[in-house]
Amino acid sequence: MTKKELIEKLSYKFSEIEKEDLDYIVDLFFEIIKKELKKGNRIELRDFGVFTLKKTKGIIFKNPKNKQNYYVKEKYRVLFKVGKEFKKRLNTPALASLDLGTQTFRFCVGKVVDGDVYFLIKKRENVRLGEGLGNKKIISSEAFKRGLEALKKIKEELFKYGIEKYKAIGTEVFRKAKNAEEFIEKAKKETGIEIEVISPEKEAKLALKGIIWGLKELGINIENFIIIDVGGGSSEFAYIKNGKIEWCKSIDLGAVVLKEIFDLRYPLNSKVIKSLKDYVKEKISLLPVDNPQQLIITGGTASLLGGLDLKLSKYIPEKLHGHRITKDRLEKLIKKLSNFDLERLQRVKGMEEGREDIVLPGFLIYSGILEHFNKDSMLLNEYGILEGTLLSLIEDYNYLPNYKNFK
């Protein structure tokens, strides 16, 4: 990590502090370390490690090329001894979760140290495995290849981080595609990765684990709420009341499938938008009508909505997590984006590569959801099924014996 990258990371965590001030603080921090070491002082950062200055003796050495002897005078060098806590974290085996969806394959690495969970690395790749799912109910040959290539990359990551324990889950595309079993078998044969196809109910429970964790990170305590994950092949809903799942539903309504059913060509005129809204409204009418305190959204479509609303030049989960998206702002985005062709959509600030053709179907689903529950905003939670799957894996090995399970 470079100094610039460090300052960037700190700016996400401490958004109230100007970048110029963070730059000064980082420079000052290292300047103090340098000065104290020059004085011969020992610097200890509790639980991290100790910096000391060691004086080395001058030596005479022979240059192997010209056989000439030279003298290198004595010098000082900085030594760093890893602290016990830091060493424990480094030596703790990493775990991983894989969320293999209709649109995106996601990968998360985490560790448990002294009962604390650390989500260390998150990566994703837009695979569009559900290409062809809307009409032909199969994974197309091209999507098949993309999916296997993405899994091979993930396998390399597992090897790089020395990960032996992982959990890979497959959602809607694996539940629906006629050739899903063929993909699962080939994935195991070529990568060794075993995919567990989960039910919509289990999907909701795993998402809830991640959502609860994310709410704790935000310091928010909500008694009843509905979690929503608009995926590529379906949308998952769960109503949580007093910490328990009252109901969970999976609707055959996803951004990729909706795009394929309507064979969307951009820009979209007002008649197409109305047609899409009517179709979405009819599908969503199957949901119970409850009055939750909050609608909490998670997943790739939710992150994309947050990124476009905040006009982020890149994916920054720290800025997205806890962002509130209003109905008014969503409708303005839909109106604006519907006037763009695909080339123009690709250039919109906050657009994620590979999602430009499904952004509007996904947003129209959220619009219908707000209308159905008569709410004027949604809370974006960057923790969801990916993190919930990792937490589930942690529970399987009893690393967090006191962590509350949602059976």
Secondary structure as GFF3:
##gff-version 3
##sequence-region A 1 407
A	DSSP	alpha_helix	3	13	.	.	.	ID=ss1
A	DSSP	alpha_helix	19	38	.	.	.	ID=ss2
A	DSSP	beta_strand	43	45	.	.	.	ID=ss3
A	DSSP	beta_strand	49	56	.	.	.	ID=ss4
A	DSSP	beta_strand	59	62	.	.	.	ID=ss5
A	DSSP	beta_strand	69	72	.	.	.	ID=ss6
A	DSSP	beta_strand	75	82	.	.	.	ID=ss7
A	DSSP	alpha_helix	84	91	.	.	.	ID=ss8
A	DSSP	beta_strand	95	100	.	.	.	ID=ss9
A	DSSP	beta_strand	104	113	.	.	.	ID=ss10
A	DSSP	beta_strand	116	126	.	.	.	ID=ss11
A	DSSP	alpha_helix	133	136	.	.	.	ID=ss12
A	DSSP	alpha_helix	141	160	.	.	.	ID=ss13
A	DSSP	beta_strand	165	170	.	.	.	ID=ss14
A	DSSP	alpha_helix	172	176	.	.	.	ID=ss15
A	DSSP	alpha_helix	180	191	.	.	.	ID=ss16
A	DSSP	beta_strand	195	197	.	.	.	ID=ss17
A	DSSP	alpha_helix	200	218	.	.	.	ID=ss18
A	DSSP	beta_strand	224	230	.	.	.	ID=ss19
A	DSSP	beta_strand	235	241	.	.	.	ID=ss20
A	DSSP	beta_strand	244	251	.	.	.	ID=ss21
A	DSSP	alpha_helix	255	261	.	.	.	ID=ss22
A	DSSP	alpha_helix	270	284	.	.	.	ID=ss23
A	DSSP	beta_strand	294	298	.	.	.	ID=ss24
A	DSSP	alpha_helix	300	310	.	.	.	ID=ss25
A	DSSP	alpha_helix	317	320	.	.	.	ID=ss26
A	DSSP	beta_strand	324	326	.	.	.	ID=ss27
A	DSSP	alpha_helix	327	337	.	.	.	ID=ss28
A	DSSP	alpha_helix	342	346	.	.	.	ID=ss29
A	DSSP	alpha_helix	359	372	.	.	.	ID=ss30
A	DSSP	beta_strand	377	380	.	.	.	ID=ss31
A	DSSP	alpha_helix	385	396	.	.	.	ID=ss32
###
